[in-house]
């Protein structure tokens, strides 16, 4: 006797690049998903304001609508996929779906980074899943790794190259000696950077993802405002070149750590050892290193964006939810524990790190000693120092690497150094991460 396989009705909100990838994935692999999870995802509706533009995928026009709210409320829709983006209408639609007890799959990192605590709370209260694998690092299954694969570990640290645009720009600057502006234009011409690239190059896209990873790693809400965020606009080819000479590469890195006094989360350009796993990540690729107290270091690598890689992550969530629905389950374990657990968030001023300095100093006897004295008075020890021979107006570049120092003390020392009459330009400072 034949059994009828459960059908799981899908309502897709947003028919852009990733939405088209989701449709293509469903068309190609609905049978595969059905065979693997015991339920068949079936597309019921696609909602978008633009119903005419060619997305490169053929769909039955009867599935298209501009009424996203009606899609959410249709009883035939069992799972809502939100790919609209932003925190306006997307937040309203996700909220409504969860109020109705419907599972939601989203790639909306900004929405979850800024409103995740309330949305996760609503999902738990209504017994509905809120899945978001595609919101961080595209097709890399880092969310599932943190929630399931590493659940028996205390997470000591998470390090991530989470923005392909920035990594592409820095890679071109290193390989070809391009200035930042030229590398950005190249990224835009290749379709790797938006016409208005601020969200990427100023570090906020990475910060949204870092906030979500920190929340998952430590089971407490880590708001965006708790993160220190720096982008790559100010990175010069000098830093790329000098870093390479010292055995480092410059990467925009998200760093999340369990410190002795709490949790620190920050995003900034960082010198990474060229021989380290993260130092080898080039172009538009992303990578996340998670350090667990039992497992040690684990690395997750792949394409961090794009139509099909991101669609793969969306469909993985759909498949997981379809499997649960087929078994009569609607929810997944909560992202945040009941009671709204809190952790102390460590301010950047308290963080300890090593530093790279490029000083512009007059080439005179005693000048280096004055700089070293200021650093020493602030508890900062120099690990190495190199003076370059090139001159600009009588000043020479001096490259210094420090031992570990507190950020507060380092910034105080830097401010004092830059007031010296022997300094020809503001000192350039970058943090170093050796992954010790």
BAKE-343131 format. One record per residue (C-alpha): residue number from 0; residue in one letter; x, y, z. Coordinates in pm, whole numbers, plus 32768, in hexadecimal, padded with zeros to 4 digits. Layout:
N
> NUM_A_X_Y_Z .
...
//
This chain:
436
> 0_X_8000_8000_8000 .
> 1_X_808B_8154_7F99 .
> 2_X_80B2_8267_8099 .
> 3_X_807E_83D2_8044 .
> 4_X_81AC_84A8_809A .
> 5_X_8168_85E1_8163 .
> 6_X_8173_8724_809D .
> 7_X_81FD_8857_814C .
> 8_X_8176_8998_80B5 .
> 9_X_827D_8AA7_8083 .
> 10_X_8233_8C1C_806F .
> 11_X_835D_8CDE_7FE5 .
> 12_X_8373_8E51_8037 .
> 13_X_846E_8EFD_7F55 .
> 14_X_84C9_8E8F_7DF5 .
> 15_X_861E_8F2C_7DD1 .
> 16_X_876D_8E81_7D97 .
> 17_X_8755_8D8F_7EBC .
> 18_X_85DE_8D5D_7E90 .
> 19_X_8619_8CF0_7D2A .
> 20_X_8725_8C03_7DA8 .
> 21_X_8630_8B6B_7EA0 .
> 22_X_8531_8B33_7D8A .
> 23_X_863D_8A95_7CAF .
> 24_X_86AB_89B8_7DCF .
> 25_X_8548_8943_7E11 .
> 26_X_8514_88F7_7CA2 .
> 27_X_8656_8831_7C8D .
> 28_X_8651_877A_7DDA .
> 29_X_84F2_8767_7E6C .
> 30_X_84F8_85EE_7E2F .
> 31_X_864D_85D0_7ED4 .
> 32_X_85D8_8693_8007 .
> 33_X_849A_85C3_8017 .
> 34_X_855E_847F_800C .
> 35_X_864A_84F3_811C .
> 36_X_8555_858C_8215 .
> 37_X_840B_84DE_81CC .
> 38_X_834B_8616_8164 .
> 39_X_8337_86D1_801B .
> 40_X_835E_884E_8019 .
> 41_X_8267_88E0_7F21 .
> 42_X_826F_8A4C_7EB6 .
> 43_X_8115_8AE7_7EEF .
> 44_X_815D_8C5A_7EBE .
> 45_X_826F_8D4F_7E5B .
> 46_X_8239_8EB4_7ED1 .
> 47_X_82F7_8FDA_7E3F .
> 48_X_82A7_913D_7DD2 .
> 49_X_8347_9101_7C7B .
> 50_X_829A_8FE2_7BCA .
> 51_X_8322_9029_7A6D .
> 52_X_849D_901F_7A86 .
> 53_X_8545_8EE8_79FE .
> 54_X_85F0_8E2B_7B1A .
> 55_X_8683_8D1D_7A3C .
> 56_X_8598_8C16_7AC5 .
> 57_X_8448_8BA9_7A37 .
> 58_X_831E_8BB4_7B25 .
> 59_X_81A9_8B8C_7B02 .
> 60_X_8122_8CF1_7B00 .
> 61_X_7FFA_8C79_7BCE .
> 62_X_80EC_8C60_7CF4 .
> 63_X_814D_8DD1_7CE2 .
> 64_X_80AE_8EDD_7DB9 .
> 65_X_80FB_9034_7E45 .
> 66_X_8037_8FF0_7F85 .
> 67_X_813D_8F69_8076 .
> 68_X_8056_8F7E_81A3 .
> 69_X_7F58_8E9E_80F5 .
> 70_X_806B_8DA0_80B5 .
> 71_X_80C5_8D99_8226 .
> 72_X_7F5A_8D6C_828C .
> 73_X_7EFF_8C65_8186 .
> 74_X_7EAC_8B1B_823C .
> 75_X_7F53_8A5F_811D .
> 76_X_80A2_8AFC_8179 .
> 77_X_814C_8A2F_8287 .
> 78_X_82A3_8AD8_827C .
> 79_X_82F7_8C43_822D .
> 80_X_8445_8C9B_818C .
> 81_X_849C_8E0B_81BE .
> 82_X_859A_8E92_80C2 .
> 83_X_8524_8FFB_80AF .
> 84_X_8634_9088_818F .
> 85_X_863A_91B9_826D .
> 86_X_857C_91F4_83AE .
> 87_X_843A_9295_8330 .
> 88_X_8337_91BF_8281 .
> 89_X_8412_908C_82B5 .
> 90_X_83F3_90B0_842E .
> 91_X_8279_90D7_8415 .
> 92_X_8255_8FA0_833D .
> 93_X_833B_8EC8_840F .
> 94_X_8285_8F37_854A .
> 95_X_8133_8EE5_84B1 .
> 96_X_81A5_8D8D_843F .
> 97_X_822A_8D3A_859A .
> 98_X_80EA_8DBB_863C .
> 99_X_8032_8CBF_8565 .
> 100_X_811D_8BAE_85DF .
> 101_X_81BB_8B81_8488 .
> 102_X_832D_8B29_8468 .
> 103_X_83FE_8C37_83C3 .
> 104_X_8543_8C14_8300 .
> 105_X_8604_8D58_82CA .
> 106_X_8752_8DD4_8247 .
> 107_X_871A_8F28_82E8 .
> 108_X_884D_8F63_83C4 .
> 109_X_87F9_90D1_8400 .
> 110_X_869C_907C_847D .
> 111_X_871B_8F71_856C .
> 112_X_8848_9039_85E4 .
> 113_X_876A_9161_863D .
> 114_X_8623_90B6_86A2 .
> 115_X_8684_8F4C_86DA .
> 116_X_8640_8F47_884F .
> 117_X_84D1_8FA0_8822 .
> 118_X_84A1_8EC3_86EF .
> 119_X_8549_8D95_878E .
> 120_X_8472_8DCD_88C1 .
> 121_X_8336_8DD9_87EF .
> 122_X_839B_8C9D_8735 .
> 123_X_83CF_8BE5_887C .
> 124_X_8286_8C64_890A .
> 125_X_81BF_8BF5_87D8 .
> 126_X_8277_8AAC_87AB .
> 127_X_82F3_8B08_8650 .
> 128_X_844F_8ADE_85BE .
> 129_X_8517_8C11_8556 .
> 130_X_8634_8B8D_8480 .
> 131_X_874C_8C66_83F8 .
> 132_X_886D_8B96_8371 .
> 133_X_8886_8C75_823C .
> 134_X_88B0_8DB3_8308 .
> 135_X_8A21_8D71_8354 .
> 136_X_8B2D_8D07_8258 .
> 137_X_8A46_8CA1_813C .
> 138_X_8A5D_8B2E_80F5 .
> 139_X_8B44_8ADF_821B .
> 140_X_8A7D_8A1A_8322 .
> 141_X_8B0A_8AD9_844A .
> 142_X_89BC_8B0C_84FE .
> 143_X_8975_8997_8508 .
> 144_X_8ADA_8955_8577 .
> 145_X_8AB6_8A3F_86A1 .
> 146_X_8956_89CD_86FE .
> 147_X_8989_8857_86D0 .
> 148_X_8AE4_87DD_8675 .
> 149_X_8B97_889C_878A .
> 150_X_8A81_8897_888D .
> 151_X_8B5A_87D5_8985 .
> 152_X_8C6D_88DC_897A .
> 153_X_8CA3_8A1D_8A31 .
> 154_X_8CFD_8B0F_891A .
> 155_X_8E43_8BBD_896B .
> 156_X_8E50_8C92_8830 .
> 157_X_8DC0_8CCA_86D5 .
> 158_X_8E89_8D72_85C1 .
> 159_X_8DE6_8DC1_8474 .
> 160_X_8E31_8E4D_831D .
> 161_X_8CC4_8E93_82D7 .
> 162_X_8CB8_8F8E_81B9 .
> 163_X_8D22_8F22_805E .
> 164_X_8D27_9087_7FD9 .
> 165_X_8E2D_90F5_80D5 .
> 166_X_8EF8_8FB8_80AD .
> 167_X_8EF8_8FE4_7F33 .
> 168_X_8F6C_914E_7F51 .
> 169_X_9085_90F8_8043 .
> 170_X_90F1_8FD4_7F68 .
> 171_X_9108_90B3_7E32 .
> 172_X_91C7_91BA_7EF7 .
> 173_X_92C2_90B3_7F65 .
> 174_X_92EE_8FF8_7E1E .
> 175_X_92F3_9122_7D31 .
> 176_X_935E_9244_7E0A .
> 177_X_9215_92F7_7DC7 .
> 178_X_91AE_941E_7E9D .
> 179_X_906B_93F1_7F60 .
> 180_X_8F98_94C7_7E74 .
> 181_X_9013_9407_7D41 .
> 182_X_8FD2_92B7_7DE7 .
> 183_X_8E74_9327_7E4A .
> 184_X_8E28_938D_7CE3 .
> 185_X_8EA3_9239_7C6D .
> 186_X_8DBD_918D_7D67 .
> 187_X_8C98_925D_7CEB .
> 188_X_8CE2_9211_7B7E .
> 189_X_8CEE_909C_7BCE .
> 190_X_8BA3_90AC_7C87 .
> 191_X_8C40_9064_7DDA .
> 192_X_8BF7_91BC_7E6C .
> 193_X_8ABE_9290_7E6C .
> 194_X_8AB4_93E6_7DC7 .
> 195_X_8A8B_946E_7F28 .
> 196_X_8B7D_9389_7FE4 .
> 197_X_8B7B_9424_8141 .
> 198_X_8ACF_9300_81EE .
> 199_X_8BE6_9219_817F .
> 200_X_8D22_92EC_8186 .
> 201_X_8CCD_939E_82CD .
> 202_X_8CAA_9250_837E .
> 203_X_8B38_9250_83D4 .
> 204_X_8ADA_9121_8303 .
> 205_X_8BE7_905E_83BB .
> 206_X_8B6F_90ED_8507 .
> 207_X_8A09_9077_84CE .
> 208_X_8A8C_8F17_8495 .
> 209_X_8B79_8F2D_85BD .
> 210_X_8A5C_8F92_86A4 .
> 211_X_899B_8E5B_863B .
> 212_X_8AC7_8D76_8668 .
> 213_X_8B0A_8E08_87C1 .
> 214_X_899E_8DD5_8823 .
> 215_X_89AD_8C69_87B5 .
> 216_X_8B01_8C23_884C .
> 217_X_8AA5_8CA2_89A5 .
> 218_X_892B_8C7C_89B9 .
> 219_X_88EB_8DE8_8A0B .
> 220_X_887E_8F16_8946 .
> 221_X_89AA_8FD7_88BF .
> 222_X_8923_911E_882F .
> 223_X_89C8_91D1_870C .
> 224_X_8A1E_92FC_87E4 .
> 225_X_8AFA_921D_88BB .
> 226_X_8BE7_91E1_8797 .
> 227_X_8D12_92B8_8740 .
> 228_X_8D0A_92E0_85C3 .
> 229_X_8E17_935D_84D6 .
> 230_X_8E1B_9330_835C .
> 231_X_8F2C_9328_8256 .
> 232_X_8F0D_9482_81B6 .
> 233_X_904D_94FA_825E .
> 234_X_9127_93D5_81FC .
> 235_X_9250_9446_8129 .
> 236_X_932D_9376_8046 .
> 237_X_944D_93C2_8136 .
> 238_X_93A1_92F3_8245 .
> 239_X_935E_91D6_8153 .
> 240_X_94CC_91D8_80E3 .
> 241_X_956C_91FB_823A .
> 242_X_9486_90F2_82CE .
> 243_X_94F5_8FFF_81BC .
> 244_X_9662_9047_8208 .
> 245_X_9620_8FED_8373 .
> 246_X_956B_8EA9_831B .
> 247_X_9407_8F2B_8341 .
> 248_X_92DB_8F75_8266 .
> 249_X_91D3_9080_82AA .
> 250_X_9071_8FF8_82D2 .
> 251_X_8F2B_9091_8348 .
> 252_X_8EF2_8FAC_846F .
> 253_X_8DD1_8F74_855C .
> 254_X_8E5D_8F0E_86AE .
> 255_X_8D7B_8E81_87BE .
> 256_X_8E1E_8E09_88FE .
> 257_X_8DC7_8D90_8A56 .
> 258_X_8EA8_8E6C_8B2B .
> 259_X_8EE5_8E44_8C9F .
> 260_X_8DF8_8F67_8CE2 .
> 261_X_8CEC_8F1F_8BDC .
> 262_X_8CB2_8F0F_8A66 .
> 263_X_8D66_8FEF_896E .
> 264_X_8CEC_901F_8809 .
> 265_X_8D96_90FD_870A .
> 266_X_8DC9_912D_8595 .
> 267_X_8EFE_91D4_8507 .
> 268_X_901F_91AD_8411 .
> 269_X_9115_90B9_84AB .
> 270_X_926E_9034_845F .
> 271_X_924A_8EB9_8440 .
> 272_X_9375_8DCD_841B .
> 273_X_9398_8D79_82AA .
> 274_X_93CD_8C08_82FB .
> 275_X_9297_8BEE_83D3 .
> 276_X_915C_8B4F_8343 .
> 277_X_90A4_8C9B_8341 .
> 278_X_91D0_8D44_82A3 .
> 279_X_91A1_8C6B_816D .
> 280_X_9039_8CDA_812A .
> 281_X_9035_8DA7_7FE8 .
> 282_X_8F42_8E5A_7F06 .
> 283_X_8DCE_8E4B_7F4D .
> 284_X_8DE7_8D1A_802D .
> 285_X_8D82_8D19_819B .
> 286_X_8E07_8C4B_82BB .
> 287_X_8DB0_8C20_8429 .
> 288_X_8E94_8B88_852E .
> 289_X_8DEB_8B0E_866C .
> 290_X_8EBB_8AAB_879A .
> 291_X_8E0E_89C0_888C .
> 292_X_8E9B_8950_89D8 .
> 293_X_8E70_87DF_897C .
> 294_X_8E91_87D4_8802 .
> 295_X_8F9E_88DD_87D9 .
> 296_X_8FA6_89A3_8695 .
> 297_X_8EAE_8959_857E .
> 298_X_8EA0_8A16_8433 .
> 299_X_8D75_8A52_834F .
> 300_X_8DC3_8AD6_81F1 .
> 301_X_8D01_8B25_80B5 .
> 302_X_8C4B_8C2B_7FEC .
> 303_X_8BB3_8D2D_80D1 .
> 304_X_8AB3_8DBA_7FDF .
> 305_X_8A19_8D85_7E8B .
> 306_X_88D9_8CFC_7DFB .
> 307_X_890E_8B86_7E22 .
> 308_X_89F3_8B71_7F54 .
> 309_X_8900_8C42_8020 .
> 310_X_87D5_8B88_7F8F .
> 311_X_887B_8A44_7FFF .
> 312_X_8878_8ABF_8167 .
> 313_X_870D_8B30_814B .
> 314_X_86A3_89DF_80C3 .
> 315_X_8764_8929_81D5 .
> 316_X_868A_89DD_82D3 .
> 317_X_8552_898F_8207 .
> 318_X_85B1_881F_81FD .
> 319_X_85EE_8816_8374 .
> 320_X_849E_88B8_83BC .
> 321_X_83EC_87D8_82BF .
> 322_X_847A_86A9_836F .
> 323_X_83FD_8727_84BF .
> 324_X_82A5_877A_8437 .
> 325_X_828C_8620_839F .
> 326_X_82C4_8596_84FF .
> 327_X_81C0_867D_8593 .
> 328_X_82BC_8775_8624 .
> 329_X_82B7_88EB_85DD .
> 330_X_83C9_897E_86AD .
> 331_X_8541_895E_86DB .
> 332_X_860F_898E_8818 .
> 333_X_8609_8AFE_887E .
> 334_X_8729_8BDB_8813 .
> 335_X_871E_8C94_895E .
> 336_X_86E0_8BD8_8AA3 .
> 337_X_85A3_8C28_8B67 .
> 338_X_85C6_8D4E_8C52 .
> 339_X_8695_8E28_8B6C .
> 340_X_87F3_8DD0_8BE4 .
> 341_X_88EE_8EEA_8BE7 .
> 342_X_8A67_8EF4_8BDF .
> 343_X_8B55_900F_8C23 .
> 344_X_8BC5_90A8_8ADA .
> 345_X_8D2E_9117_8AEB .
> 346_X_8D7A_9270_8A61 .
> 347_X_8E92_9296_8965 .
> 348_X_8F5C_9368_8A5B .
> 349_X_8F84_9232_8B36 .
> 350_X_8FF2_9147_8A1F .
> 351_X_915D_90DD_8A04 .
> 352_X_9203_90B0_88B1 .
> 353_X_9349_90D2_87F7 .
> 354_X_936E_9200_8711 .
> 355_X_9412_9264_85CB .
> 356_X_9486_93CE_85B6 .
> 357_X_9501_949A_848F .
> 358_X_959F_95D4_8518 .
> 359_X_961F_96FA_844E .
> 360_X_9752_9774_8509 .
> 361_X_9872_9864_84D0 .
> 362_X_99B2_97A5_8492 .
> 363_X_9A73_982C_85BD .
> 364_X_9B29_978F_86E3 .
> 365_X_9A4B_975B_8813 .
> 366_X_98FE_9765_875C .
> 367_X_98BB_95EF_8778 .
> 368_X_9917_95FE_88E6 .
> 369_X_980F_970A_8923 .
> 370_X_9704_9635_887F .
> 371_X_9770_94FE_893D .
> 372_X_976A_95BF_8A84 .
> 373_X_9600_962A_8A4E .
> 374_X_9598_94C7_89F9 .
> 375_X_9653_9440_8B26 .
> 376_X_95B6_953E_8C11 .
> 377_X_9462_94B7_8BA4 .
> 378_X_94C5_934F_8BDF .
> 379_X_9500_92FD_8A70 .
> 380_X_962D_922F_8A0A .
> 381_X_96BC_9236_88A8 .
> 382_X_96E8_90DF_8809 .
> 383_X_979C_915A_86D0 .
> 384_X_97E9_929D_8619 .
> 385_X_9859_92DC_84B3 .
> 386_X_98BE_942C_841F .
> 387_X_988A_9457_82AA .
> 388_X_997A_952A_81DA .
> 389_X_987B_95E4_8107 .
> 390_X_9846_974D_8170 .
> 391_X_972F_984A_8156 .
> 392_X_9784_99AB_81C6 .
> 393_X_989B_992C_82A5 .
> 394_X_97BF_9825_834A .
> 395_X_97EC_96AE_8327 .
> 396_X_96EE_9598_8360 .
> 397_X_9734_94C4_8492 .
> 398_X_9676_937E_84B9 .
> 399_X_9647_92F8_861A .
> 400_X_9598_91C4_86A1 .
> 401_X_9539_91B8_8810 .
> 402_X_94FE_90A9_890D .
> 403_X_93A2_9088_89A8 .
> 404_X_931C_91CD_8A34 .
> 405_X_91D2_9255_8AB0 .
> 406_X_911B_9324_89AC .
> 407_X_90E2_9441_8A9F .
> 408_X_9255_9460_8AEB .
> 409_X_92B5_943A_897F .
> 410_X_91CD_9551_890F .
> 411_X_9252_9637_8A20 .
> 412_X_93B6_95F3_89AD .
> 413_X_935B_962C_8841 .
> 414_X_92B8_977A_888E .
> 415_X_93F3_97EC_8945 .
> 416_X_94DD_9775_8832 .
> 417_X_941D_9833_8727 .
> 418_X_9456_997A_87E2 .
> 419_X_95D1_995C_87C7 .
> 420_X_967D_9A5D_86EB .
> 421_X_9741_9946_8640 .
> 422_X_9607_989D_85B9 .
> 423_X_95B3_98FC_8454 .
> 424_X_945B_9859_842C .
> 425_X_9358_97A9_8506 .
> 426_X_93CB_964E_8567 .
> 427_X_931E_952D_84BA .
> 428_X_92BC_9417_85AB .
> 429_X_9225_92C1_8567 .
> 430_X_91E4_91A1_8653 .
> 431_X_928E_9050_862A .
> 432_X_91EA_8EFE_8666 .
> 433_X_92D9_8DD6_868B .
> 434_X_91C8_8CDB_86F3 .
> 435_X_9297_8C65_881A .
//
